[in-house]
């Protein structure tokens, strides 16, 4: 009897392993350009995976290296859309360039800009475009929005949101300055640490919303108009 039970147990274990392997061949976890882990179709994975990684290891001098690479990516992509500051009431002089600053106990670099504001402050579309993806990242960006520019060459990432503005759905076209969400502290922002993490990525033809090459948004916002 004991032998029969052992055989049944081994058979069930083998079946579970086989099922997991089959599922793994169908769907893989892709690290989005902004550090979110998302389930992506295998066929859509970037050929150059390293270019799609938003969270990069930090070593000595990494901040300067990342800043230089971010500026080079902007130059290579041509002139990005004119941006407005994506948080209502914030001025360019209030911004701090945190690109490349250590995150995750020094294991990765910051590839965006944190714009501090009270919780509930309206978040505004930084440029005209289309709401491409509404996504919740557990332990990452929390409530997020991915907006694609009208020419399809840029992606704008809004993270740690407190919620979406009324009427915001995937596929909705927005103008620069339109309210799209509210400042929050969701994801790994830390309770009470209300701010908007804003990221910009250069998108190549055929790349999905979770892909792209991140660029430093600070120079793009430094001379931007105040968003309300």
N, C-alpha and C positions, 0 to 999 in steps of 0.2 A: 504493500500500500504506500509506504514511504517513497519507494522508487517511482511510483506512478505520479505522486504529488510533485516530486522533484522534476520529473520530465515535463509536466504541465507548466510548472513555474518557469523552466528554461525556455519552453516554447513561447510563453507569453512575453518574456523578456526579449527574445529574438524578434518577435512581431513588433514590439514597441520601438526597438532600435531601427528596424527596417522602415517603419512608418515615419520616424523622425528624419531619417536620411532622405526619404522621398520628399518630405515637405521642405527640407533644407535645400534641395536641388531646384525647387520651384520659386522660393522667395529668399532673398538675402537681406541682411540689415545693412543699409548704406548710411554713412555718416554725412549728414548734410553740410553744405559749405559753412553753415552757421553753428555747427556742433551738435545738431539734433540727430538722434538715431531714428531712422525711419525705415519702414519696410518698403523696399523699392523693387519693381520688376527687374529680374536679372538682365534682361535685354537692354535696360535703360542705364546701366552702370557706365560711368565715364571711362573712356579708354585710358585716360591719365588720371588715376584715382588720386594721386597726391595733389593735383591741382584743385580737386574738389574738396579737400579737407579744410574746414574753417578753423578748427582748434589744432594748433601746431605746437610741438614741443618747444619749451623755452630753455635756452642756454644763455651763457654770458653774452651780452650784446644782442640778444634776440629782438629786443624792442626796436633797435635801430635798423636791424636787417629787415624786420617785418614792415617797418615804415617805408623803407626804400622799395621793397617789393610791391607794396600797395600802391605807391606812387607810379611805379613802372607799369603796373597793370592798367591804371587809369590812362596813362599816355598811350599804351598799346591799343587800347580800345577806342581811342578817339574821344571827342568831347561828350561827356555824359549830359543828361538832361539838367536844366537849371533846377536846383532844389530850393524848397522852402524849409524852414526849421520845423521838424515834425511834432513838436510839442507846443501847444498854445501858450503864448506869453513868454516863451524862452527867447533870449537874444543871443546873437553869435558870441558876445563877450562872456556869456555864462558857460560856454562849452569848455571841456577839458579833453585834450587829445590822449585817450587811454589806449590807443592802438598798440598792441604788443605788450601791454602790462601783464605781469604774471597772473594767472588764474589757476584754480585747482591745486593750491599749495605748490605753485611753480611748475606744474606738469604741462601747462599749455599757455598759449598767449591769447590775449584778448583781441578779437578780430571784429571790432565794431566800436561804437561810442556809446557810453552810458550818459543819458541826459536826465539829470535829477529833477523831480517835480513831485508835488503832492499827489497822493493817490486820488484817482478820479479826474485828473486833469485831462482834457481832450487830447488825443493823439491825432495828428493830421497827416494826410497823404503828402509825402515829400515831393512828389512829382505826379504828373498825369499818368494813368496806366490802368491796369485791370487787376482786381483782387484774384490772384491765381490760386491761393491755397489758404484755408483756415485750418490750423493744426495745433493740437495740444501735445507738448513735449513733457513727459513725466521726468522730473529731475533736471530738465534743461531750460528751455526758454519759456516753459509754461504755456500760457495762451499766446499764440503767435499769429501773425499775418505775413504772407508772402505776396508782394505786389510786383507785377511785371510791367516794365515801361512800355509805352505805346509802340516803340520800335522793336521791342522784343529783346533788346541787347543788355538790359540791366534788370536786376532783381533787388527789391528793397524789402528788408526784413525788420519786422517790428516784434519785439519779444518782451516777456514779463508783463503782459497786458492784464488789466483788471477785468476786461470784458470788451466786447465789440459794440460799436455804435449801432443804433437802429438801422435796419435795412442793409447791413453789410453781409453779403453772401458771395460765394465764389462765382466769378464771372462778371461781377459788377464793375462797371467802368467808373473811375473816380478822377476828379480834377485835383491839381495841386492845392492843398489847403483844405480839402474836404475832411470833415471829421470821420474817422474810421474806427476809433477805439478809445480806450481810457488807460492812463498810466496805472500800473499795478505792481504787485510783488510776487507774481506767480512763478512757478518753476523753482530754479535754484537761486533766485534773487535774494532770498532771506526775508523772513517776516518783518514787515515794516520798512524794508529798504526799497521804497517806491522809486522807480525810475523806468525809463524806456531804454532798452538796448536796441540801437538802430544799426543795421548793417547794410552794406551795398556790395553786390557781386556782379561781375561781368559775366554775361551768359553767351555761350557759343550756340550756333545753330544746332537744334536737335536736343539740347540739354533740358532736363526737367527742372521743376521748381526747387528740388533739393540739391541741385548741382550749381556749378559756377566757380569763378575765381574771385575770392573776396578782395576788396580794395579798401583803403583807409577812407572812411567817410568824412573825417574831420576837415580836410582841405576843401571838400565839396560844400560843407556847411558853414565854414568860417566866414564867408561873405554872403551867406544866404539871407533872404528876407525873413523877418520874424513871422512865425505862423500864427497870427492873430493877436 
